[in-house]
Amino acid sequence: MRSFFFSCLLLVVVACSSTRSNSSAVDPDGSVADDYGYSETNPVKVGGGSNGPANEHKYLRRLTGPNGEPIAYVRLGSCCPFSTKNSEWGSGMLDRYEVEIDGNPKKKILYLNMYDSHKLYAPKGFKLDGK
């Protein structure tokens, strides 16, 4: 019964897992990709292993609005299972954050990957300060 349960669980995770494209943070022309950070297929990869949650917060604290406005963010939870060799389980979940730029009522949803790492950029409509 136990192995049946784990087989079913594995089937659900594999069936529900998002397909990851080879999207990149940067387009061939050097500009930040339109979906970078805004899509589960192209999340911000903050890396970090056991420091993953701290790296997410460190990254978000570096984000500002396009003119340096402060931001506020709230974690909405995890979503979007994917395979990664940087997790002891061989898979991970993305974290979703709702981000609001001071003075702009439109909230944006950003996807962060705390398992894998890549050079960090600011998603379109944001700036990344040098802290």
Backbone torsions as a table, in degrees:
resi	resn	phi	psi	omega
1	MET	NA	-41.6	-178.5
2	ARG	-64.8	-43.4	179.8
3	SER	-67.8	-31.8	176.1
4	PHE	-63.3	-44.1	179.1
5	PHE	-60.0	-47.9	-179.4
6	PHE	-66.3	-35.1	176.1
7	SER	-63.5	-43.1	178.2
8	CYS	-64.8	-42.4	179.6
9	LEU	-62.0	-44.3	178.3
10	LEU	-61.5	-42.1	178.9
11	LEU	-61.3	-42.2	180.0
12	VAL	-65.3	-44.8	-179.3
13	VAL	-62.5	-44.8	-179.5
14	VAL	-67.1	-42.2	-178.8
15	ALA	-67.8	-33.9	-177.1
16	CYS	-91.2	-10.0	-175.5
17	SER	-68.2	144.6	-179.3
18	SER	-74.2	143.6	172.1
19	THR	-80.6	132.4	-179.0
20	ARG	-96.8	124.3	174.4
21	SER	-82.5	175.0	175.9
22	ASN	-91.5	32.9	178.9
23	SER	-56.9	153.1	-179.6
24	SER	-125.7	160.3	177.0
25	ALA	-66.9	-28.8	-174.2
26	VAL	-123.3	135.6	175.7
27	ASP	-74.9	165.2	-179.7
28	PRO	-56.3	-26.8	180.0
29	ASP	-82.5	0.6	177.6
30	GLY	93.7	-4.7	178.8
31	SER	-85.7	156.2	178.9
32	VAL	-67.2	134.0	-179.4
33	ALA	-61.2	141.7	-178.1
34	ASP	-57.0	-35.5	-176.1
35	ASP	-94.0	0.4	-178.3
36	TYR	-59.5	118.8	-179.8
37	GLY	85.8	-22.4	-177.3
38	TYR	-95.0	-5.4	-173.1
39	SER	-129.6	143.4	176.2
40	GLU	-66.8	-19.4	178.0
41	THR	-88.0	-7.7	178.9
42	ASN	-143.5	61.3	-177.6
43	PRO	-76.0	164.7	171.9
44	VAL	-75.1	124.5	-176.8
45	LYS	-99.6	97.5	-176.9
46	VAL	-90.2	-12.2	177.3
47	GLY	56.6	-172.6	171.1
48	GLY	125.2	-9.1	-179.0
49	GLY	55.7	-120.7	-179.2
50	SER	-71.2	-14.6	176.7
51	ASN	-93.4	9.0	-176.4
52	GLY	-53.0	-52.8	179.9
53	PRO	-60.4	-38.9	178.1
54	ALA	-65.0	-38.3	178.4
55	ASN	-66.1	-36.2	176.7
56	GLU	-60.6	-47.7	-178.4
57	HIS	-67.3	-38.3	177.4
58	LYS	-61.4	-43.7	178.4
59	TYR	-63.1	-47.7	-177.5
60	LEU	-64.4	-33.0	177.3
61	ARG	-68.9	-22.2	177.3
62	ARG	-82.8	-17.5	-179.4
63	LEU	-74.9	142.3	172.2
64	THR	-135.3	171.8	171.7
65	GLY	-68.6	175.6	-175.6
66	PRO	-63.7	-21.3	178.9
67	ASN	-112.7	23.1	178.9
68	GLY	85.8	8.8	179.3
69	GLU	-63.6	144.2	175.6
70	PRO	-67.3	157.0	176.8
71	ILE	-120.5	162.3	170.4
72	ALA	-126.2	144.6	179.3
73	TYR	-139.5	153.0	178.0
74	VAL	-137.0	131.8	176.7
75	ARG	-75.1	127.4	179.6
76	LEU	-92.3	-14.5	-179.6
77	GLY	126.0	-173.5	-178.8
78	SER	-101.1	154.9	177.4
79	CYS	-156.4	178.2	160.6
80	CYS	59.4	71.6	179.4
81	PRO	-61.5	146.0	179.0
82	PHE	-151.6	160.8	178.3
83	SER	-86.1	139.4	174.7
84	THR	-154.8	141.2	176.2
85	LYS	-83.5	-1.5	-179.1
86	ASN	-94.6	17.1	175.5
87	SER	-126.7	142.7	-179.8
88	GLU	-65.4	-16.5	179.4
89	TRP	-95.6	-8.5	-178.5
90	GLY	83.0	3.2	178.3
91	SER	-148.9	165.9	179.0
92	GLY	-150.3	178.5	177.0
93	MET	-129.1	146.2	174.0
94	LEU	-81.2	156.3	172.6
95	ASP	-107.0	137.3	178.8
96	ARG	-106.3	134.1	178.3
97	TYR	-125.9	137.0	171.5
98	GLU	-93.2	124.6	-174.4
99	VAL	-121.7	133.9	179.3
100	GLU	-125.3	129.3	176.9
101	ILE	-87.7	131.8	-179.9
102	ASP	-54.0	127.3	179.8
103	GLY	89.5	-5.8	179.5
104	ASN	-121.1	112.8	-175.9
105	PRO	-70.9	-13.2	-178.2
106	LYS	-78.3	118.4	179.4
107	LYS	-89.3	147.1	-179.6
108	LYS	-120.1	148.0	177.9
109	ILE	-105.2	125.0	177.3
110	LEU	-114.9	144.3	178.2
111	TYR	-108.4	128.1	179.7
112	LEU	-122.9	139.6	178.8
113	ASN	-110.3	111.7	-177.0
114	MET	-89.9	1.4	-178.3
115	TYR	-97.7	-43.9	-175.8
116	ASP	-100.5	155.6	-179.3
117	SER	-125.0	155.1	178.9
118	HIS	-160.9	162.4	175.7
119	LYS	-56.5	136.7	-175.6
120	LEU	-91.7	138.9	176.3
121	TYR	-131.6	169.2	173.1
122	ALA	-92.9	134.6	173.9
123	PRO	-62.1	158.2	177.7
124	LYS	-52.1	135.2	179.4
125	GLY	91.5	1.8	179.3
126	PHE	-131.1	166.7	170.1
127	LYS	-125.4	154.5	178.2
128	LEU	-116.9	114.5	-179.2
129	ASP	-80.1	166.8	-171.6
130	GLY	-82.8	8.0	-177.8
131	LYS	-56.4	NA	NA
